[in-house]
């Protein structure tokens, strides 16, 4: 969609208080509406955006959900982090960390694929290589700094003074390791959103049953399941869970 069309769509949306969606993207509106209700109900005042890529989630929160609180985005690929910093530069409540979160602090080897949204600390599964082919061609491996969610939470609580944080995880097979790095501080989050593997796209990634059991064991309950990858009909590969702390 060109700039003129995008502007016209935004004018119509604002005037009529509606969302204008491309064909095949209706499922996105459910996520936006649910997050809008969720953030208002639980009075979310800070979002930890882990696996931010180019800032798609943060822009969605601002443009579609209406969230105006703090966002802290984590992205380990240097070029993507630079893009994200440019996006966040005009937003006084958006912070960017060029960092990978993990179960422990240190360094790790990170796989950067041809389409960098697939990039991960994990190797790809046979299914991913068959399904996505050239998209998942390995371009390079980079050394990335890692830290734990517990450390980052303490640092930013002291700096920003938030009280009701929300955790969004989109780390390509690594969500549970990030959550494990929070330890008991995971319970400080009012809610979380995590990618569940219906079909494993990464080696050694937990299945959706294991992930849900992990979050439930830490005191979280399901609020919604929302699609997170369109365009692979009829196969369901992954889905996001939105959970609240019970």
N, C-alpha and C positions, 0 to 999 in steps of 0.2 A: 504494500500500500504506500503510495507516495505521500509527501508531506501535506499537500493540499487536501487529500482525502482523509488523512489522519486528523487534521485540524477540523474538517467538517464533521467527522464522526464525533469528536470530543464536544463540539458545540451542541450537536443533537443530544448526546448523552447527558450533558449538563442541563440542557433546557428541559428535557423530559424525565430526568432522574432514572435513566435506564442504562443497560449495557448493550452495546452493539457488538455481536460476535460473528466471526467467520463461520461458515458452514463446517460442522464437525467439531466445533470447539465449545459446545454448550456446557460440557462438563466443567469447564473452567469457572463458569459463573457460580456453580454450586460451591466451589472452594472459596471464591471471593466473598460470597454472602455468608458462608459459615464462619470464616475468619473475622469478618466484620462483627458478627454477633458475639463470637468467642472473645475477641479483644475487648469489646465493650463490657461484656458480662464479668470477665475476670480482671478488668482494669489493668491490662498489660501496659507496663511502662518501659520495657526494654526488650529488644529481640536480639538473640544471639544467632546470627545467620551463618551457619557453618557449612562451608562448601558453596561459596557465593558465586563463583564463576564470574560473569560480567555484571552482576547486580540485578539479575532478572527478578529475583524474589523481593528484594528491597523496593524496586520500582513498582512491583505489583502491590506491595503493602501501601505505598504512598498513593498510587494512582487509582487503585481499585478498592482497597480495603478502607482507606481513609485514615490509616494509622499515622500519627505525627510524633510519636515518642522516639526514644533512642534506638538506633540500629548499630550493632557491631558485627561487621562482616569479616569472615576469614576465608582467604583464598591464597593457596601456596604458589600457583604459577605466576612468575613475575610479570609477564605481559598482561595477563588477566587482572592481576592486582592493580597494575598501572591504569588499565581501563576503568576499573572499579573506583579507583581514587578520583579519576576525572568525573565520573558520574556523581560521586558523593561530595565533590568539592563545593558545590553550591547548596549543600544541605548541612546546616549547622548541627544536626542531631544524628549524623551518620559517620561512623568511624570505620576505617579499613585496616586490617592486620594481614600482612603478607606472611602467613603462618598456616601450618597444618596442625590440627588438633588430633591427639592420639591418647592411648592409655598411659603413656609415659612421655616425659620431656626428653629431647635429644635431637637426633637427626634421622632421616629416613630417605630411601630412594623412591621417587615418585614417577610413575609412568605417564607420559604425555602422549596422547593419541591424536590422530589426524583431526578428528572433531574433538576439541578439548573438553567438551562436556562429559565425555566418557573417561577422562583422565582420573587416575586412582592410584592409591598405594598398593592395590591388588592387581594380580594378573587376570586377564579375561578368561572366561569360560569358553568351552567349545561352542556353546549355543550363541554367545555374543559374537564370536568370530564368523559363524555361519550367517547370523541374522544381519549383521551390520557391515561386514566385509571391509571395504576401503575406509569407512568411517573410523574403524578401530585399528588402523595401521599404526604401529608404534613408531613415533617420530624421534623421541629421545627419552632419556631418563635424567632427572635432575635431583640434586640433593636438596632436601627441604628441611627447615627447622621445624621441630614439633614441640608442642606444649600441651598441658592437660587443661581440660575444661574447668577443673577445680581452681587451678592457678589463675586462669583468665577471669573467672567469675569473681574471685576475691579482689583482683586488681581493679576491675571495672566497677564493682560495688563501692569500693573506697573512692574511686574517682568521680562516679556519676550519681551515687546515692539512690539508685533505683531500688524498689521493694518487691515488684511483681514481674520477674523476667519470664520470657518465653523462649524456648529452644527450638530452632529449625535445623534439621540435619539433612544434608543431601551430599553425601561423601562417597558415593559410588562403591558400595560394599563395605564401608568402614563405620557406619553409624553407631553400631554397638560398642566398638572400641572407643569412640569419642565419648559416648555416654558413660562407659566404664571409667574413663579418666576423670569423671566428675566425682566418683566415689559417693559418699553420703550427701554431698552438696547437690546431687541431681534433684533431690527433694526440694531444693530451694526454688526450682522452676515451677511456676503455676501451671504451665502446659508445655507440650512439645509436639513437634511434627517430624516424622521420620519416614524414610523410604523403606518399603517392605518388598522383598524379593519374592514374587510369585514364581518366577523363573530365574534361577541364579545366572546373572551376567558376569559375575566375578568369582574366581576360585576362592574357596574358603570363606565366602560370604555366608552369613546365617540366613536360613529360610525365614519366611514370614511368621511361622508358628513360634520359632525360637525367639525372634525379636519381640513379638507381642508378649510372650511369657516373661522376658527380661524386664520390659517396661512395667508390666503388671506387678512383678515382684518388687518393684521400686515404688509402688503406690500410685500408679497412673491407671486411668480407665479410658476406654474408647469414647470419643465424641463423634468422630466421623472417619470414613474412608473415602479418599478422593483420588481420581486418576492423576498420574503425574507424567505419563508419556503417551501422547496421542500419535496417531499415524501408523499403528501396527495392527490394525484391525485384521482378523478377528482375535488375535492373540493378546492376552493380558500378560504383560511382562512384570510390571511393578505397579505398586499403588502406595499412596501416602496414607499414614494414619495420623490423625489429630487426636491428642489425648489430653486429659486434664488430671491434675494431682488430686486424688481422692482424699 
